[in-house]
């Protein structure tokens, strides 16, 4: 019974302060709720009073609390925006590093699975990199680096899966798909030199160039066979013990059979 009365009294106080025009009362109650980790109520009060404290000594504290309550109630869009506002208004604040980190983490939380649009992932990476560069001694650095690595891998996976899909479609002997696969894999290998998918990407480039070469018209075939041969050599150069060795050797055997005909013709013509 006593607990119910306390809760009821708290609710009545909250509703009363929320509806009146006493800014100081709202500030005091918002701080009370924030310290008690009742972020939802604190947020509603802070939303009302934040404009009143712009340019005032308490403005910095109110603005940070407002941004953080959005973060704590998982409204990451608003949190990211409010942390950005805080940093623009108070770049030299003692809370600047934490605000920069939490702003970046807000966009990290908005990052979708790899198969979807990665706009929020890109924004999170930019924010994380800015934080890492600006606050290299921060207590949040290790977590920021881990998040940046995770998001980078997600972007790599998206780009890799696109290239992989083109390679699969190229297996249907449609040359346009093989051409697209080679271009996508070249871009992927160039854009993500340290990727965990590099070995498979080099193997898939061999597959794509082989499909393209073996199904080409006669006037382009030798050139494309030689490109496939180079792809094979590159795979073994970087991964001599590659897990794809058996399949790669089989493809190279087919390529060599075709190339042998051209070498024989060159010998005869001499």
C-alpha positions as a printed Julia matrix, in Angstrom:
270×3 Matrix{Float64}:
  0.0     0.0     0.0
  2.82    2.38    0.94
  4.64    1.6    -2.35
  1.49    2.33   -4.35
  1.14    5.71   -2.62
  4.76    6.59   -3.42
  4.3     5.67   -7.09
  1.03    7.57   -7.27
  2.6    10.6    -5.64
  5.47   10.48   -8.11
  3.05   10.3   -11.06
  1.01   13.2    -9.71
  4.15   15.3    -9.24
  5.32   14.48  -12.78
  1.97   15.38  -14.38
  1.7    18.56  -12.35
  5.19   19.8   -13.25
  4.82   18.71  -16.88
  1.73   20.88  -17.33
  2.83   24.04  -15.55
  5.14   26.8   -16.81
  7.73   26.66  -14.04
 10.96   26.02  -15.96
 13.07   25.64  -12.81
 10.69   23.01  -11.4
 10.9    21.09  -14.66
 14.7    21.31  -14.64
 14.93   20.02  -11.05
 12.52   17.16  -11.68
 14.18   16.23  -14.98
 17.53   15.99  -13.22
 15.92   13.88  -10.47
 14.47   11.46  -13.03
 17.73   11.38  -15.01
 19.75   10.45  -11.94
 17.15    7.76  -11.14
 17.51    6.46  -14.73
 13.88    7.19  -15.51
 14.96    8.46  -18.9
 11.55    8.53  -20.55
 10.11   11.03  -18.08
 13.33   13.0   -17.95
 13.26   13.23  -21.73
  9.77   14.73  -21.88
 10.67   17.4   -19.34
 13.99   18.17  -21.02
 12.3    18.52  -24.42
 10.15   21.27  -22.96
 12.88   23.24  -21.24
 15.88   22.83  -23.58
 14.99   25.92  -25.71
 14.67   28.0   -22.52
 18.28   27.24  -21.5
 20.02   28.1   -24.78
 22.86   30.49  -23.95
 22.46   30.03  -20.18
 24.97   28.35  -17.81
 22.77   25.27  -17.41
 22.31   24.95  -21.19
 25.28   22.63  -21.64
 24.0    20.23  -18.97
 20.43   20.3   -20.29
 21.54   19.7   -23.88
 23.71   16.71  -22.95
 21.0    15.19  -20.74
 18.47   15.61  -23.55
 20.7    13.86  -26.09
 21.55   11.09  -23.64
 17.91   10.45  -22.71
 17.12    9.95  -26.38
 19.99    7.47  -26.53
 18.87    5.67  -23.38
 15.28    5.26  -24.64
 16.7     3.95  -27.94
 15.52    6.79  -30.12
 18.81    6.72  -31.97
 17.85    9.07  -34.81
 17.08   11.86  -32.37
 20.04   10.94  -30.16
 22.5    11.23  -33.05
 21.04   14.58  -34.07
 21.05   15.97  -30.52
 24.62   14.88  -29.84
 25.67   16.65  -33.04
 23.92   19.81  -31.83
 25.63   19.49  -28.46
 29.08   19.25  -30.05
 28.43   22.26  -32.28
 27.23   24.31  -29.31
 29.82   23.11  -26.77
 32.9    21.83  -28.66
 35.17   22.36  -25.63
 32.84   20.71  -23.12
 34.17   18.13  -20.69
 31.45   15.91  -22.17
 32.58   16.44  -25.78
 34.39   13.09  -26.09
 31.47   11.16  -24.61
 29.0    13.05  -26.79
 31.07   12.34  -29.89
 31.24    8.65  -29.0
 27.55    8.29  -28.16
 26.57   10.21  -31.29
 28.62    7.8   -33.39
 27.23    4.83  -31.47
 23.68    6.08  -32.15
 24.3     5.75  -35.89
 26.01    2.42  -35.3
 22.8     1.21  -33.63
 20.84    2.32  -36.72
 23.06    0.35  -39.1
 20.92   -2.38  -40.73
 21.9    -5.88  -41.8
 24.37   -6.01  -44.66
 21.84   -6.75  -47.42
 19.97   -3.45  -46.88
 20.87    0.14  -47.75
 24.03    1.12  -45.87
 23.57    4.91  -45.61
 23.45    4.78  -41.81
 26.47    2.48  -41.79
 28.43    5.01  -43.83
 27.42    7.8   -41.49
 28.33    5.74  -38.43
 31.76    4.97  -39.88
 32.4     8.66  -40.56
 31.35    9.57  -37.01
 33.41    6.77  -35.48
 36.49    7.72  -37.49
 36.09   11.35  -36.46
 35.86   10.28  -32.81
 38.9     7.99  -33.09
 40.97   10.73  -34.73
 39.88   13.45  -32.31
 40.03   11.48  -29.05
 42.78    8.84  -29.41
 43.22    8.63  -25.65
 39.53    8.21  -24.82
 38.27    5.44  -22.58
 35.8     4.63  -25.36
 38.49    4.09  -28.01
 38.57    0.28  -27.89
 34.8     0.04  -28.26
 34.83    2.58  -31.09
 37.49    0.6   -32.96
 35.52   -2.63  -32.5
 32.35   -1.01  -33.85
 34.21    0.49  -36.81
 35.7    -2.92  -37.64
 32.28   -4.58  -37.44
 30.7    -1.98  -39.74
 33.57   -2.17  -42.21
 33.15   -5.95  -42.38
 29.43   -5.45  -42.97
 30.15   -3.15  -45.92
 32.71   -5.62  -47.25
 30.15   -8.43  -47.02
 27.55   -6.43  -48.95
 30.01   -5.62  -51.76
 31.31   -9.18  -51.78
 27.85  -10.75  -51.94
 26.97   -8.55  -54.94
 30.11   -9.7   -56.75
 29.43  -13.29  -55.72
 25.9   -13.13  -57.12
 27.18  -11.86  -60.47
 29.64  -14.76  -60.53
 26.85  -17.28  -59.91
 24.78  -15.74  -62.68
 27.83  -15.91  -64.94
 27.83  -19.68  -64.5
 24.69  -19.69  -66.65
 26.93  -18.78  -69.61
 25.51  -15.27  -69.98
 28.6   -13.21  -70.78
 27.23   -9.91  -69.47
 27.0   -11.39  -65.97
 30.59  -12.65  -66.15
 31.78   -9.22  -67.31
 29.9    -7.61  -64.41
 31.34  -10.18  -62.01
 34.92   -9.46  -63.07
 34.37   -5.7   -62.7
 32.67   -6.1   -59.31
 35.43   -8.38  -58.01
 38.17   -6.04  -59.25
 36.48   -3.14  -57.46
 36.0    -5.2   -54.31
 39.63   -6.35  -54.16
 40.81   -2.77  -54.78
 38.42   -1.14  -52.29
 38.97   -3.66  -49.47
 42.61   -4.83  -49.67
 42.59   -6.2   -46.11
 39.22   -7.94  -46.3
 38.62  -11.34  -44.73
 36.97  -12.31  -48.04
 40.09  -11.65  -50.15
 41.01  -15.3   -50.76
 37.53  -16.23  -51.94
 37.31  -13.03  -54.0
 40.51  -13.95  -55.87
 39.16  -17.44  -56.47
 35.84  -16.07  -57.72
 37.71  -13.78  -60.07
 39.32  -16.89  -61.52
 35.86  -18.45  -61.89
 34.42  -15.32  -63.53
 37.34  -14.8   -65.92
 37.27  -18.51  -66.84
 33.53  -18.4   -67.57
 34.06  -15.3   -69.66
 37.01  -16.74  -71.56
 35.65  -20.22  -72.23
 32.38  -18.82  -73.6
 33.8   -15.91  -75.58
 33.72  -15.37  -79.31
 36.86  -16.39  -81.13
 38.23  -12.87  -81.58
 38.33  -12.25  -77.8
 38.97  -15.75  -76.53
 42.77  -15.89  -76.36
 43.05  -12.55  -74.6
 40.45  -13.58  -72.02
 42.06  -16.99  -71.5
 45.31  -15.22  -70.67
 43.45  -12.96  -68.22
 42.03  -16.08  -66.53
 45.53  -17.56  -66.39
 46.73  -14.39  -64.62
 43.83  -14.67  -62.15
 44.94  -18.21  -61.33
 48.53  -17.11  -60.76
 47.4   -14.24  -58.52
 45.36  -16.6   -56.37
 48.34  -18.92  -55.84
 50.71  -16.01  -55.37
 48.82  -14.73  -52.35
 47.38  -18.05  -51.14
 49.66  -20.93  -52.24
 47.78  -23.31  -49.92
 44.35  -21.97  -50.81
 41.34  -24.03  -49.81
 40.08  -23.58  -53.39
 43.17  -25.22  -54.91
 41.45  -28.34  -56.27
 38.74  -26.36  -58.1
 41.25  -23.73  -59.22
 43.53  -26.42  -60.71
 40.57  -27.92  -62.58
 39.7   -24.54  -64.07
 43.33  -23.96  -65.02
 43.41  -27.34  -66.73
 40.48  -26.29  -68.93
 42.14  -22.93  -69.62
 45.44  -24.59  -70.55
 43.7   -26.92  -73.0
 42.24  -23.93  -74.81
 45.47  -21.93  -74.69
 47.41  -24.91  -76.07
 45.44  -24.64  -79.32
 46.5   -21.02  -79.77
 50.13  -21.81  -78.99
 50.03  -24.64  -81.52
 48.62  -22.32  -84.16
 51.36  -19.76  -83.41
 54.02  -22.46  -83.82
 52.58  -23.56  -87.17
 52.31  -19.98  -88.46
 56.01  -19.46  -87.74
